[in-house]
Amino acid sequence: MPSEVDRLSQGTRLRVDAPTILVTVLLAGPVLAGLAGTALPAFGYLPALGYGQFSFAPFQQLFEAPGLVTSALLSLSTGLTASLLSLAIVLIFTAGWSGTQTFRRLTRFLSPLLSVPHAAAAIGLAFLIAPSGFVVRLVSPWATGWTRPPDILILNDPYGMAMTFGLVAKEVPFLFLMTLAALNRPRTEDFFKAGAGLGYGRMATFFKIVLPQVYPMIRLPILAVVAYSTSVVDVATILGPTTPPPLAPRLVAWMNDPDLTERLMASAGALLQLAVTLSALVIYLCLEKLARVLAHRQYQSGHRFRQEGFSRFFSLLPMLLIIIVMVLSLCLLVIWSAAKSWWFPAVLPQAWSLSKMVDAVQMGSGSLAATLFLAVVSALLATSLTLWLLEARSHRNLAVNKRLKSYIFLPLLVPQIAFLFGLQMLFLLFGLSGTLLAVLLSHLIFVFPYAFLALSDPWDQLDPRYARAARSIGAPRAKVFWKIQLPLLLRPVLVTIAVAAAVSVGQYLPTLMIGAGRIVTITTESVALASGGNRQFASLYALLQLIVPLMGFLLAALVPSLVHRNRAAMRLGK
Amino acid sequence: MIAPDPASGLILQNVSLRLNGLVLLSIDCDIPPGAILTIMGESGSGKSSLLNFIAGFLKPDFEAQGDVVLRGRNLSNVAAQDRHIGLMFQSPLLFPHMSVLQNLIFAIPPEIKNRQKRRELAEQALTDVGLAGFGTRDPATLSGGQQTRVALMRTLLAQPEALLLDEPFSSLDQSRRSEVRKLVFDLARKNGLPVLLVTHDEEDARAAGGMVHHLGADETKNGCPLTGQPQQ
């Protein structure tokens, strides 16, 4: 806590510093420039391709595209449903079980699931629930009579249910960890006790007392989930409907069409995507408002909801289901990658082979190297930048205010596709399209917000008196950072690097658009392979996606225990 | 709920708490309605664990033996929310998203359905502690003493059958402390509630004027001094 003197002198100091400017330019800059770069071609202006006249032709062409309304509605409904479902599952589970042993055990499962890239999760899920997938195999033919995969649309169903489920399975771990971080502040436990002391049930206490206090901290992540889910490409390509697909994957197809006029139409479509995502965000905000009004009435009723055994039980089920499905999906990826032949309806492969695995790793070594490079460099850059920003802000006793936070989260709140189109054009103009540097920059835009999300809480919770004590015995600022703050935060810093690397590995659309087919990562390869139908290769590549995050989290777990092996106070769970 | 034996208070029967096999504390004590038991001990002596045990929040790391009996009900297998034990903490913990009055209405049992009646009860409670007219205020704008008084009324409006006080006066400055303390003790006695007060302030113990139990002190002193118990 800053002292009174600090607070008084704060007003006279300059409120901006180098890292703040850098972060704002790095994040808000590409988003705004990219949006402009999308908007101009949408109105027919793209001099580089010889279109110098503003017109509404791209929009006319867009609205003539068959099934456009269906696509837009699909994006809106699947994205919004997935976001609301994920939030509900996380909140009722936290309400029913927070603070219990069960909660702690499941937390251990959910944290690593966060690092599973969307594409890998979607591929695993597809192998699980497809008509020829594991679940059908388990019950065939003895229960169903099917000796060949049934002709039913489980995957790619026209209502996007498989896609919604895939999104939920990925967003639940994210929202859960965000909620966990928000609950991890002093006195949360006391508020739970206060509720019980007044006779309120555990879930009622959570919803009436605790949630209203922590909700502001999970709000931005929720909005990011809404924005992401309504404009997702990779999950939609693998699990989503095909006739017609949701809006975002259609836009990517148009963008990559050899016919250049389709690009103008795609740009117009990207603006439509922006409108769809904005509508979803507005709908969410309206629902939030409604919930708030209803909740305030409920606060005053005095209802205790003491009998909660059933609701607690049911709050556990969806969470368990998601964990089981995700773990099964990952197991299937492992099995498929080592399967030589695995004919329906056998539950396990008839023949195993590791030779293809070796082939795949050799063939994919280029994309694996690119993936590793992008992950490591963007993670290190994003983490260093976050540290620089946090150190500079706290040195001046400036909190990271709301405005700075919304700049940092801007890239997560605007649909990727809406500004990546424009950004691709800009990179083309500067001759950077398809270079590793451009792809690295585009990754950094999305990696940094997550690095900041992961590190800002631990930084804020670090007792500022350590730094003050060091300063008071004459240590210069740099020494305080390198010798005090950084070692104390070693574990969260390493976790942040791991999270950031995982986010980079998961980036599908930025790699696809900015890499322009010349920079290929494991993730773009695996999505292509998954739609190509080669299950063994698809699962191998999906597994390779997991390696980088896994190595990261392993290091984050091991290094601190080695460095601090003789320091009891630095151990976890103190 | 109809209490089987409203005349008896809070009874701690051969309670002992262990952590990693080591006995942290043991106590055997009977707190009649309207009486105050003060538990004193250094930090780390298990004061908070005892409160957590009685209120039903003991962490699974601890092993507990013995029973807690309130008005003849054995609470051992009763969920925290069903124990009817009012709690006051070191900080008042007023809910920051509600007004002062809403904080109080929150505690009133749902059996009182009429919204006007609920509001009147809450306003009366404010008046009782000299805070009439504070209902619409944001709890954060109240002084520490005022917050503690609101917290006390919130606890009492929930109609508890016993009170657990976890150093609720430690955050108050010296001048306010005795005043608020007297208010809490007087209201508890008036309501006939057995009170368990945990503190490390000798002054608190003296003001409570009841039994005093020292934790972590000489093993022989552990037990419940049943003598010298003032009864109103």
Chai-1 contact restraints between the chains, C-beta under 6 A:
chainA,res_idxA,chainB,res_idxB,connection_type,confidence,min_distance_angstrom,max_distance_angstrom,comment,restraint_id
A,Q101,B,P60,contact,1.0,0.0,6.0,A-B,restraint_1
A,D190,B,F89,contact,1.0,0.0,6.0,A-B,restraint_2
A,D190,B,L93,contact,1.0,0.0,6.0,A-B,restraint_3
A,K193,B,F57,contact,1.0,0.0,6.0,A-B,restraint_4
A,A194,B,L93,contact,1.0,0.0,6.0,A-B,restraint_5
A,A196,B,A80,contact,1.0,0.0,6.0,A-B,restraint_6
A,A196,B,Q81,contact,1.0,0.0,6.0,A-B,restraint_7
A,G197,B,G86,contact,1.0,0.0,6.0,A-B,restraint_8
A,G197,B,L87,contact,1.0,0.0,6.0,A-B,restraint_9
A,L198,B,A107,contact,1.0,0.0,6.0,A-B,restraint_10
A,L198,B,A158,contact,1.0,0.0,6.0,A-B,restraint_11
A,G199,B,Q81,contact,1.0,0.0,6.0,A-B,restraint_12
A,G199,B,A158,contact,1.0,0.0,6.0,A-B,restraint_13
A,Y200,B,Q81,contact,1.0,0.0,6.0,A-B,restraint_14
A,G201,B,Q81,contact,1.0,0.0,6.0,A-B,restraint_15
A,I209,B,F95,contact,1.0,0.0,6.0,A-B,restraint_16
A,P212,B,H97,contact,1.0,0.0,6.0,A-B,restraint_17
A,Y299,B,F106,contact,1.0,0.0,6.0,A-B,restraint_18
A,Q300,B,I105,contact,1.0,0.0,6.0,A-B,restraint_19
A,G302,B,I108,contact,1.0,0.0,6.0,A-B,restraint_20
A,G302,B,P109,contact,1.0,0.0,6.0,A-B,restraint_21
A,G302,B,P110,contact,1.0,0.0,6.0,A-B,restraint_22
A,H303,B,P110,contact,1.0,0.0,6.0,A-B,restraint_23
A,R306,B,Q81,contact,1.0,0.0,6.0,A-B,restraint_24
A,R306,B,D82,contact,1.0,0.0,6.0,A-B,restraint_25
